[in-house]
């Protein structure tokens, strides 16, 4: 999902044109995992998109620097797997970086449908790009082989499906950060490939599990400013041997 994620409906205040306006719901869907709502604040270039999942603020488009940092780790021409479509920022940044192909695995079928419908400009752009394949699936099932497609190996696997182990929107996503899924993801990398995981904050357990997997594991802190707040997000990385 995305930056500035918070538990429950708690959100950091935003400051800027149009932010006092009431949000407008532009898409809503209810399914077996609950309700997914896409909202918009403001108009034209000042518009901010928000994604709400089961009443919890999941992401918005106000601050995307750490998403771009996640995608910036990938070299041009790479074959990439992205876990989590969200509002499409990571995938769009990869396309700007001229990667080879992008497999986006998203468990919420509504987000994939909204991308094909072009509900937002960015989602529509991702869906239309011939380098992109959108899959409705659980990325953990893909990585562990319980879903046959898409199949790797990939030059980079970027996981951005929740807030990280400490701030989950869906409790079952905790399994993605455990040994089995991490090992499976690492095994799907091409030689020299990169595994990168976005987290809302540092997590010693995740760092320890990655370090047990490979000596290349790293913790990268990305500080972003949101209004009057300075927030530290973390990207964990691990590289496969050449």
N, C-alpha and C positions, 0 to 999 in steps of 0.2 A: 504494500500500500504506500503510504507516503509520509512526508515530513509533518512536523508539528502534530504528531499523533498524541492523543491523550486518553486516559481511561475515562469511561463513561461519556457524559456530554461536556466535560470540562474542556474549555478551549482557552488558549492565550488570546488576549485582546488584540485586535488589529487596528491599525490607524491608517486612514487614507481616504481618498475620494470615494463616495458611494457606500462606505462601510456601515453607515447608520441605516441603510435601507434594509427592509425586510427581505429575507432570501426568497427567491422564486424557485419552486420545484419544477425541474425540466424533465425529469424521468423518475419513475418509481416502479419497483418490482418486488414481489413477495414470492419466496420459494422455500425449499426445505431447510435452508440455513438462515432464514429470516428475511428481513426487509432490507433492500438496497435503495438508497435515494440519492439522486444527483441534483444539487441545488446551485443557484447562481446568485451572487450579490453584485449589484452595480450594473453598469452598461458599458458597451463598446470596449475600448482598451483598458478601462478600469475594472472590468468584470472579474470576479473571483469565483472559481468553481469549487464546490465542496462535495465530498463523498461521505455519506452517513450510512453506517452499517449497523443494523439492529439498534438504532438509537444512539450509537457511539460515533463520535467524530473520528473519521478514519484518515482523511487527508484533504488538503486544499491546494490551490494553485498559487497561493500568495508567496511561498518561499520554496524554491526547487533546487537550491544550490547543491544539497547533498545528493539528490537524485542524479544531477548532472555529474557530480564527482564519481558516483557509482559507475555510470556509463563511460566516463572519461578514462577508466582503467583499461578499457578494451581497445586493442589496436585496430586500424583499418583492415578490412578484408576478413575479419574473424567470423566464425560461425558461433552464434551466441544463443543460449537459453536464458530467458527471463522468467522467473517465477513471480507472477503478479502483474496484472495489466494496470490496475488503478486508473488514473486519469491519463495515462499514456506518456508521461514525461520521460521515464527511463528509456522506453522503446524509441521515442522520437529523438532523443539525444544520441542514441546509438546510430540511427539512420543518418543524422547529421555528420556523424563521425565516419561514415562510409564503410560500415561493417558489411560483411558478405551476406549473411542470412541471419534472421532473428526468429526463433521459436518462442512465442509468448504463451505461457501456460497460466490460465486464469480459472479458478474454481467457480466464480460467480458468472453464470451464463449470461446474466443481464448485461454485464460490462462488455462482453464480446459482442452481443447483439447490438448494443448502443454504438459500439465502434463501427460495425458494418452499416448501421443506419446513419452514421455521421452526426450523432447527437451533439457532440462538441467538435470543433475544428481539429483539435489534436487527435482525438480518438479516430476520427474519420481519416485523417492523414495516415495514421499507423495502419489502419485496416486496408487502405488502398495501395500501400507500397508493395510492389511485387517481391521484395526481399523478406516480407513478413508472413509468417503463418501463425494464426491464432488457434489455440486449442482450449477447449473447455474440459479441464481435468484438474485433479489434485497433483501439484508438482511433486509432492513426496512420493506418490504412487508412480509417477513417471520416472523419478530418479531410482527408485528401488525395483523397477521392472514390473510392477503390478499393472502398469499401463504400457502397452507395446509401442505406442507412439506419443510424442516424437522420440526418436532414438538418436543417441549421440554417436560418437563423442563430440563434445563441443570445445571450442577454444576458450570459452568463458561461460560460466554459469553465475548469474546474478540473481540472488534471492531477496525479494522485497515483498513478502506476502503478508506481513503483520508488523507489529511494532518491535519485535524482538522477544526473547524469552520472558522478559519481565512485565510486558504490557500487552497482553494478547487480547484481540477482539474475539477470537474463537479459541476456546481452550484446547481443542484438538490440534491446533497448529503448533503446540509445544513439541510434538513429536518431530517436527522438522529440524529442531535444534539439538536433537539427541544423537548419540553415536551412530545408530544404524543409518539414519538419513544423511548425516554428514559424510560418513564413509562411502555411501552409495553415490553421493554427489561428486566426491573427490575421484571416485573410480570412473566416472563418466567424462572426465576431462581428457582432452587430447594431450600429447606430450607438450609440456611447458604451459599448459592451460591454467586458467585462473578461476578460483571459486571466491566469490565476494558476497557478503551477507550484510544487509543494512540493519541497524538496530537503533532504537530510540536513545539508548544509553549503553554504557559499558556493562558487560556481563562476564564476571570472572569464570563462571562455569563454562560458557560457550568458548571463551578464549582457551581455557584449559583443555577442552575436548579437541579443539583444532590443533593445539600444540602437541597433543598426544598423537594426532594423525600425521603431522608433518612439521619439521623444523622451520618451514617457510611461513608458518602462520604469523600474521601481524594484526595489530589493532591500530586503526587510523582514526583519529578524532577530527571531526569537522565542525568548526564553530560557525554558526549562522546567527544573524540578528533578525529578530521578528519584533517590529515595533521597538519597545524599550527593553526587550528581553534578549539576552545572549544565550543561545542554546547550543549544547554540545551533542552532536550525533556521532555514531561510531560505525565504521565499516570494517568488518573483519575479512581478511583475505588469506588465501592459501594457494600455493602454486604447485602444480604437478611437475615431476622431474622431466627433463628433456629426453 
